Amino acid sequence: MRAMVGRRVAVTGLGLITPLGYGKDAFWNGLMEGRSGVAPISVFDASEMPFTHAGAMPDIDFDDHFDPKETAFWSRASKVAVLGSELAAEDAGIEKFDPVRTGAIVGSGYGCMNEFEESYTAWVTRGWKRIKPVTVPKSMANAPVSQIAIRHGVRGMTFSLATACSSGAIAAGVAAQQIRSGALDVCFSGGFDAILNESIFGAWCALRVLSKRDDPTASRPFSVDRDGLVFAEGCSIVILEEMEHAKARGARIYAELVGIGSTCDAVNIVGPDPQGEIESIEMALHDAGLDAAAIDYVNAHGTSTKMNDANETKVLHHVFGARAGEVPVSSIKGHIGHCMGAAGAIEVAATALAVHHGKIPQTLHYQPGDPDCDLDYVPDGPRDVAIEHALTESFGFGGQNSALILRRAPATGSSSR
């Protein structure tokens, strides 16, 4: 497809459901107040597991939002994703979408695995005839994004993708490329994972990468005493829009997405490799027509594991050189834990809000002292910074990397909504 020169991409809508609460304001206020959404697990009995804390989405009565007859074919993941899309549409101020010029490209690490678990349990305990006939439409990997399209009547390019922890960020990058190319004017993007159940949580316990500090402060990105990540779930649906399209309707624009980089380490299924991550950032800088000196803030992947945080610090030293210690770097995983396939998309939203408000979230629970983590991690609370360009990076299992660069938005006629 031939790219249309000059088409720019605006971030105009944010639909967030995170461990900090329901909606964009609860999320941003939680970051600014330095709150942790990590808490004891209440949706199942975790008392015999080695870890009992996680980052759960707030309890939502979906019947308050949807007709139960309609959602009989929906998984919990689909309900969360559609609800996130409605929050994003409301935030963008769009009531009706052009069906042909609007698409939906959304990422997830786990999709609708809960429904597979339910059908397997039914088969093992009561036989295959007890498997519900709605299992297939509820559990298809593309069901959530298809339900978003159905809900909003959009018929443009629509698909789901899975690249582990970077899923939501890569989805945003692919959506932006479709807008740049002229294929779409508007796109629902971002990611979700609604996965706080016994089997998936148990699998992460077995992997032995979770923090052994079983309390709300367990996620400590870049800290000397970090000892693992905190499992979490969440949703961030981001509406991307062609810039002139957004301006013409007087949209409030959070930021402009100007740089896109995505690579695969092609080295190890779970171990990060600096070269692939460096290449993704350099690709994003090249795409934006910038050098590293233009970056005012880095929203880091910062998982709170020994290996990842040291590796990410090494990557940023390579990218920024002598200036590395001057660039503020923060991770929001101390606030919400690691939301898996939603993590990158939530961090895109956090970065857009940081650029929009000129405020950088702190790295919650940070303790200095690790010689392998020696950057400015914004430890003492939110910081006021006039951000022209910000980098947000996500590095997923499988070695699948995303780097996105957001620029301060041009002035428009409607900035207060």
Stockholm file with secondary structure:
# STOCKHOLM 1.0

chainA/1-417         MRAMVGRRVAVTGLGLITPLGYGKDAFWNGLMEGRSGVAPISVFDASEMPFTHAGAMPDIDFDDHFDPKETAFWSRASKVAVLGSELAAEDAGIEKFDPVRTGAIVGSGYGCMNEFEESYTAWVTRGWKRIKPVTVPKSMANAPVSQIAIRHGVRGMTFSLATACSSGAIAAGVAAQQIRSGALDVCFSGGFDAILNESIFGAWCALRVLSKRDDPTASRPFSVDRDGLVFAEGCSIVILEEMEHAKARGARIYAELVGIGSTCDAVNIVGPDPQGEIESIEMALHDAGLDAAAIDYVNAHGTSTKMNDANETKVLHHVFGARAGEVPVSSIKGHIGHCMGAAGAIEVAATALAVHHGKIPQTLHYQPGDPDCDLDYVPDGPRDVAIEHALTESFGFGGQNSALILRRAPATGSSSR
#=GR chainA/1-417 SS CCCCTTCCEEEEEEEEEETTEESHHHHHHHHHHTCCCEEECCSSCCTTSSCCEEECCCCCCGGGTSCTTGGGGCCHHHHHHHHHHHHHHHHHTCSSCCTTTEEEEEECSSTTHHHHHHHHHHHHHHCGGGSCTTHHHHHCTTHHHHHHHHHHTCCSSEEEECCGGGHHHHHHHHHHHHHHHTSCSEEEEEEEECCCSHHHHHHHHHHTCBCSCCSTTCCCTTCTTCCCBCBBCEEEEEEEEEHHHHHHTTCCCCEEEEEEEEEECCSCSSSCCHHHHHHHHHHHHHHHTCCGGGCCEEECCCCSCHHHHHHHHHHHHHHHGGGGGGSBEECTHHHHCBCGGGHHHHHHHHHHHHHHHTEECCCTTCCCCCTTCCSBCCTTSCEECCCSEEEEEEEETTTEEEEEEEEECCCCSCCCC
#=GC SS_cons         CCCCTTCCEEEEEEEEEETTEESHHHHHHHHHHTCCCEEECCSSCCTTSSCCEEECCCCCCGGGTSCTTGGGGCCHHHHHHHHHHHHHHHHHTCSSCCTTTEEEEEECSSTTHHHHHHHHHHHHHHCGGGSCTTHHHHHCTTHHHHHHHHHHTCCSSEEEECCGGGHHHHHHHHHHHHHHHTSCSEEEEEEEECCCSHHHHHHHHHHTCBCSCCSTTCCCTTCTTCCCBCBBCEEEEEEEEEHHHHHHTTCCCCEEEEEEEEEECCSCSSSCCHHHHHHHHHHHHHHHTCCGGGCCEEECCCCSCHHHHHHHHHHHHHHHGGGGGGSBEECTHHHHCBCGGGHHHHHHHHHHHHHHHTEECCCTTCCCCCTTCCSBCCTTSCEECCCSEEEEEEEETTTEEEEEEEEECCCCSCCCC
//
